[in-house]
Amino acid sequence: MKLRRWIATGVVAVATVATLNALPATAGRQYDPAEQSLRTLGQRHGLHIGTAVDLAVLNDPADPRYRQLAASEFSSVTAENAMKWESLEPTRGSYNWGPADELVAFARQNNQSIRGHVLVWHNQLPGWLTSGVADGSISKEELRALLKKHITTVVSRYKGKIWQWDVVNEAVSDPWDNPPTLHYKGFWAQHLGPGYIADAFRWARAADPKALLFYNDYNIEAFGSGDPANDKTQFVYDMARQLRAEGVPIDGIGSQGHLGTQYGNYDTLQVAAALKKFSGLGLATAFTEVDVRSQLTEGVQAGDSAEINPRLQASAANFSVLLRACLADRHCLSFTVWGFTDKHSWVPGWFSDPPEGMATIYDENYLPKRAYHEMKADLIYAGPPYVLPRVPHRPRR
């Protein structure tokens, strides 16, 4: 996962509009949809509303509210770190399945689907792997075999339990990188060439014929110039089109949705147009890591409402833009926030110069923020003819 610089398949029953609106009033009180959870309101559209989960916090008896909200507000979950390679195989040949297995059990207990994150990424790799490549003790041929083994082992273990896998994550460079012309970047491209992407999808499909397989990246919320040399969304679109043409079993594109209130970002129509173009390739889409951070100026840290309120409003607007665009595209299957409370957000630990935070939909005390309520409003008031139930997607062979 990255932030913006310049700006078991789980099944959840879909409630129709009529069913949702026909729920009985209790104790003589009129039914109020605003009292429903995000997961219940998402069901109205067949849309999974999800969150990333920190397994250490989930199991912290001193913080029970985290577990309660993770279970009640969301219909899908993603392991924030527990399914990354360095977490699963810290020592070569020795696997630590415990935290990932706990997430799967938690999801089953709460009738939630699971997004598997992530099979192939150039970050958070185990030290034994990167050092072995660096010192030459792991050859190119062995590295490819190790990648195949990792994908096959992990996907096979959770076969039938994962709804969507982020198979390949952040394989494309940014315009500010060197060289500035967009290209395939990172550890895997450097050592195996771009062909590893197609290989990874084929290996994942062989291990689980029923999981939906996604390519996942940041800064692909909307198209820019349309030139694949400097428009990352266009580059990813062309890559996906080529993979489809080659018969690679890619099922979807995940747009991370890491935004910041200090940037211009996009409007709903721009984002909806990008989703529509990807779904035009026959692909599912999803927002996979949504958060909207703000700079924590001296005024914000001092509690100045004149600085805090505009940031809360801008954050809510950005969450809403992405959610409305997702609702508008029937192929957008899930909307996942990257953590739901500022108490346990990764943003402050990552961005300190200048400090940033306020990135989630609940504050540090688990009180819902304006963004949470705007998401609810979007889910409540959206409907036909422009918002229709999701189109089911089947895994490609």
N, C-alpha and C positions, 0 to 999 in steps of 0.2 A: 504494500500500500504506500502511496505517495500523496503529498498534498500539492495543490496548485501553487506554482511560483508566480505565474503571470496572471494571472487573474486568481431393506427398508425404505423405498421411495415414500416420502411422507405425503399423505393425502388429507387435505382439509376440506370438509364438505362446504359447498357453495350455497349460501342462503340467498334466495331471490329477494328482490326489492319488496315484493308483496309479503313474503314471510317475515322479513325484518320489520316492516312497518306494522305487521299484525300481531307483534308480541304483546301479550296482555299487560295492562296497567296493574300495578300492585298496590294494595291497601288504598285503593281509590285514587292513586296518583297517576297522572297521565304518563305514558311511556315517553322517554326522552332519549333519542339516539345518541346524544352527546355523552350520556352516561355509559355507553358501551366502550369496550376496549378497542384498540387499533386492530387487533386480530379479527374481532367480530365484524367490525365495519369493513375491513378488507375482504372478508368472505362474501360480502354482498356483490363484489365485482369478480370474485374468483382470484383475487390478488393476495399473495402471501406478503404480510408485513413482518419483516425479520429484524434481528439484531445480532451483532457480534457479541460473543460471550467470553469473559475472562474466567477461566475455570477455577483459579485460586479464589476469586471473589465469590463465585457461585457457591463454593463450599465453605465460606467463612461464616461460622455460627454467630459472629459478632455483627454481621451485616445481613440479616435475613431479608430486608426489603429488596435487595438486589435480586435474590432468587425469586421472590414473589412476583416482581414485575417482569422478569425475564420469562416466567411461565405464563403469566396472565395476559400480557399486552401483545405478545408476538406469536405468530403462527409458524415461523421458521427461525432457526438459529444457525450461526456460523462460529466455528472455533476461531477466536482471535489469533491464537498462536499454536494451539495444541496439535494441529495437523500439519504444521510446517516441518520440513525435513530435519532441521536441527533439534526440534522437540521430539520427534518420533524415533530418530536413530542417532542419539548423541555420540555413541560409540559404535564403530563399525560392526554390524552383525548383531547388535544388542538393541532391541526395540523397547521403547517406553510407551506402551499403548494406554496406560491408565487414564490420563486426563481426556484423551480423545474418546475412549470407551465411555467415560462418565458423561460426556456431552451427548453421545448417542443414547445412553440410557435416560438422561434427562428429557431429551426430545421425545422418546417413545412414551415416557410417563405422562407427558403433557400434550400428546397428540400433535407434535410439531414436525415439520419437515426439516431437512438439514441441507445446507450448502457446504460442500466440502472445500476447504481452502487451506493449502493450495498444493498442487502436485509438482509443478515446475516453476521455480522462481530463482532469480540470481542472488537474492538476499536470504538471510537466515538459513544458510546451508551449514551442515556440520563441519567443524574444523578439520576432521580427519579427511574429508573429501577435498576441500579447497587446498589444504596443505599438501595432500598427496599429488594433486595436479601440479601445484607450484614447484614441487621438488622433483617431479618427473617419475615418482614411484607409481603413479596411476597414468597409464597411457590413454590416448584418445579412444582406442577400441575398448579398453576396460571402462572408461568413463561412460561411454554409450551403453555398455552392458549394465553398469550400475544404475543408470537412469531408468532403463527398462525394468530392472529388478525392483527399484523403488516404486515406480508407478504400479507395477503388477501386484506387488505385495500389499500396498496400501489400499488400492481399489478393491482387490479381492477380499481383504479383511472386512470391508464395509459394503460388500456387494449386496444390493437390494435394500440398503439402509440410507444411502445418500441420494437425494433428489437431483441436485446440481453439483457438478465438480468444476471448480476453477482449475482447468488442466494446465494452461500456460498463463503466466501472470507478467505483465509489464515487459514485454519483449521488444518494444519499440522505443526509440530514443525521443528526445525533445528538441525543439528548435534552438534551445540555448546550449545544447551539448556541443562537443567538439568531435567530429565536424558538425556543423549546424544542419546539413542535409539529413533528413530523417533516414534512419537505418535500423537494422536489428542490433540490439545492444546486449551487453552483460556477459556473464560467465559462460552461459550455454552457447550463445552465438559465437563467442570468441573461440571456444574449444571444439564445438561440434558443427558450427555453421547453422544457417537458418533452417535446414532440413529437420532439425530436432523438433520443430513445432508439429509438423505433420506426423512424425514418429510418435510423439507423446499422445496425440489424440488417438492414433490407431492402437497403441498399447493400452490406453485407458478403456477404449471400447471393447477390446478383447477381454479385459478383466471384468467388465460389467456392461452387458448389452443394454441395460435398462436405465442407466443414469444419463441425465442430460449433461453434455460436455460443453463447457464455456471457455472462450478466451476472455481474459479480464484485464482492464487497463484504466488509467486515469487520464484526464484531459481529453476525453472523447465524447463529451456531452453534446457538442454541436459541431457542424462543419465550419471551416474558416474560408481559406482561399480556394479550396478545391484542388490545390496543387500538392500531390503526395510528397513533394520535396520538403514542404514546410507545414502542411496541414495534417496533423497526427490522425484526426478522425478519418480523413480520406485515405491515409496510408493503411490504417487498420481495416477500413472498408475494402480496399483493393486486396489486401491480404486474405480477408475472409472470403471474398469472391473467388480468388484463386484456389484457396483450399477446397471450397465447395466444388469448383470445376474439376479438381483432381480427385474427387471422391473421398476426401478426408472427412471422417465422421465428426465434424464440428456442428453442434446444435444451437449454440447461442453466443451472444456477445454481452459481456458484463461491463457496464460503465460504472466506475467506482463512485463518482459523485462527491469527491472531496473538494469543497468550495470554501471561499473566504469572503467575509463581508467587505474587506478592503479592495476587492476586485469588482470589475464591471459584471462579470459572469454573463448569463444568457437569459433570454425570456422563454416562456413556455413554448411558443410556436417554433423557435429555433431548435429546442431540444426534441420536441415531438417530431420535427422533420428528420432529424438524425435517426431517431428510433425507427421511423417509418422506412427509411432507406435501408437500414440493416434488416428489418423484417421482410423487406422486399426480396431479399436473398433467400427467404425461407427460413430465417433464423429466429429463434426466440431472443428476447432481450431481457435485461434485468439491471436495476440499480443495486450495487453490491456492497458499497462501503460509505454510505452517505453520512457526512457531517459538514458543518459550516462553522468554521472557526473565526474568531475575531482577535484583533490586537488588544492586549491588556495594557492600555495606556495607564499613566499615573492616575488620571481621572477615574478610569474604570476601577482600578484597584482601590481608590479612595472612596468608591461608592457614589460617584457623581452620576445622578440619574440622567443628566443631559448627555452624557457619553454612553451610558449603559443602554438606555431605551432605544436609541437608533440602531444599535448593534443587535439587540433582541429582535427588533422589527425586520431588519435586513436578513437576519438568520432565518426567521420564519418565512420570509418571502422566497428565499432560495430553496428551502425544503419544499415549499409549496410548488415552485416551478418544476422541480424534478418529479414530484409525485403527480401533478396534473398531466405532465407529458407522458408519464408511464400509464396513467389511466386512459389517456387518449389512444394509446397503441395496444390493441388487444393481444399482441404478442409479447408485451411486457409482463412477465409472470411473477416477478417478486421485487420488493422494494425493501432493502436492508439498510438499517442505520449502523454506523460503525461504533458501537457502544451507545448506551442510551442515557447515561448520567455523567455530568461533569465531575462527579466524585471519582470516577474511574476512567476518565478519558485519557487516551494516549497523547493527545495534542500538547498539553503543557510540558510534558517530558521531552517532546521532540523539538518544539519551537520555543527557544528561550531568548533569542536575539533578533527582533524584539519578542517579548513573551506573548504567547497566544493561548487562547482557551475559549470557553463558553461555546463549545462546538456541538453539543448534543441537545436532546429534546427535554431532558430533565436537569434541574440544577443539582448542586452538591447535596441538597437535603431531600432529594427525590421529589421535589415539587415540579409539576409539569410546566414547561415554559410556553411562550407564545407559539413557538414552532410546533409543539405537540398539538395545541388546539387548532392551528391552521391545518395540520395534516388531518385531524378529525373532520374538520369542516369540508375539506376536499373530498374525503371518502363519503361523507353524508350527502352532500348536495350534488355530486356527480351522478349522471345517469343517462339513459337514452335521450336523444339518438346518437350523441357523440361519445358516450362512454358505455361500452357493452361488455358482457362477460369475456373473460380471457379465452383465447384460442388454444386448446391443448396441443402440446408438442410431443412428438414421439422421437426417441433416440434414433439417429441414423446408423445404419449398418456400415 
